[in-house]
Every structure is written in structure tokens, then in C-alpha cells.
């Protein structure tokens, strides 16, 4: 298990250690309070949130009943990282162009592969050209689950150019098959051992969106869950950036991270609005095949009343649904300075939280 800020491991203690923490903590404070310099432009240093407090309690089983979840969600027994923004058109274009030589010709021009942000033009029989639509570079995409899985494979394999880099490593595309009429989908249910990148599970997503280690004052319990993904128990207010808190239900999708002050307890943006997001977790048929892949979050067409609430859970077929996604990954092995910065950023972020 990866551990950050464990005094026994990295020595974040002593006068020198506290001084370094203070300096880097101030730097982290500036980074976290300022947000991205431009909407949709998120520096790599701000892209990943580290989710700590391994072994947290799941969201409690209390009314309303968990009719949609396979079990009470939110407990994660390890630390991990999750992208603070959804995958964008510019990021997806790089993948589309890299995978173009190998894509099934029948799918080469479909939005499940290209997303709504990329224009596909067949310049000659079987030869396709891909380019971003105007304004699509920093807006969230919608794609098919199986192509999102190939994207994850590609990242896991260091963006290799051979076909195997796209087809295996995390989710084996050789398993992709079946249909509801054939008894279900035969797709690999969960990530392969040793996966470095992956689509988040229900538990990983719910924890990053709603769980707060400082939800309550320490004297009455400390950790807990918010009902909405903006560190609040109150439904988000729709409207444009600077006016509302979410683009859900607004019929428009701003650039990612446009709602700079609307974040989960861990600093994630656009858990409401942007696009609904694919999860790794699947609903299974009695025979063990995949029925659907679950999804969380909302998009511009989503009604706000129930779909942003922690209890709501969506689902779609992995073969045809068009849904956005954000990445998750194992924590890289950083240098000492980056570890100290992660410690300090974690401390500063928690200090910005508020109680109910």
C-alpha cells in the first residue's frame, strides 16, 4: 500500500521537517486557493488529488435505502489518486489519433470512439481524419466504456504505439463481447492486478466525491459523508460559472474547472455538471456476465433533484452508452520533495473544509 505523510516512513517531523512542511504548505495553499489560471487549463501539478484515510467507513446504511447500490459504498482500504477534472477533448484526440490505425472500421467514425468533441472525416475509403471541433479542447467528452478502457490501457502502457498497448494491461479487450440477448456482456469485470491507471470503482468515486475526514467537529465524530459533491448537504444551484454551482440541467457544458470554488472535500471539480462518468464497477447477471456498467455524476441534460445526490446511481451498456469519465491511478513513487508537498497540500486542503 502506498502511504503518504507517514512519519515513520518519510520523516515529516523534527524542526527541519516542520520548516519544510511550512514552506511547502504555503506553496500548496497558494496553489489550492488560486485554482487554475484559466478555466479548463489545469496544470499537471494540480491534476491529481490524493485520497488518503484508507479503511474509512462506508456511507451508512440508513434511509433512503440503497436500492441501486450493490452494497453500501465508499470504503476504500488503500490510498489512490483521482483526476480532479474529467477527461477532455484535447486529451481524447491524442488517443483517437494514436488508436486510429487499429480501430474497428465500423466504429472509426462513431461518437463512441471520437466523442462529441472530435470531428471525423473519411477522406478516402477506410481512411479517416480527426480534428477537434471548435471549443472542444477543454470540455468533457462522452465515449463508450470499451474505448475508455482502451484509453486506460494506453496510459498504463506508457502510450505505446503498438496495438497491444491499447488492447491489454488493465482491461483485456479480448474479453469484450456478448449482448443482453446473449445472456450478458463477457467483458472483464474489474482491473487486472498491477494496473497503474484505471476507471474508478463505485467506492473510489463515492469516497472522492462525498467523504470528508473532517465532516464533523472532532468532538462529535470527525469523518462523514456529504449528500452532494460540493461539500454540502444542499442541492447545487444551476447556472453559468460565477453565477451558479453546476452546469447540470443547463443545456450547456463549460470548460472543465470553470466552477473554481465548487469542489469535493478532496478538491475535485465538475462532479456535478460536465458529463456523467463511467465507473469500473459493473452490475452482474446471475451467470456472472456484465449487465451494465455503473456511472455517477451529472451532465447538461440531467435533472438535479436526484442525480447529484449520494444515493443516486446510473448505469448503461458498455457496448453503446456514451458517458464521460475521469481517471484514477495508483500513487506514483515521488521524490522526497514531492512527498513533503503532498503532505503539506493535504493538510492545507483539510483546513479549508467546513463543518455542517
Helices and strands as residue ranges (DSSP letters): H 7-10, H 14-34, G 44-46, E 48-51, E 80-83, H 89-99, G 105-107, H 111-114, E 118-124, E 127-132, H 145-156, H 164-167, G 173-175, E 178-179, G 180-182, E 184-185, E 197-199, H 202-210, E 211-212, G 218-220, E 224-225, E 277-284, E 290-296, H 304-307, E 314-316, E 327-329, H 336-351
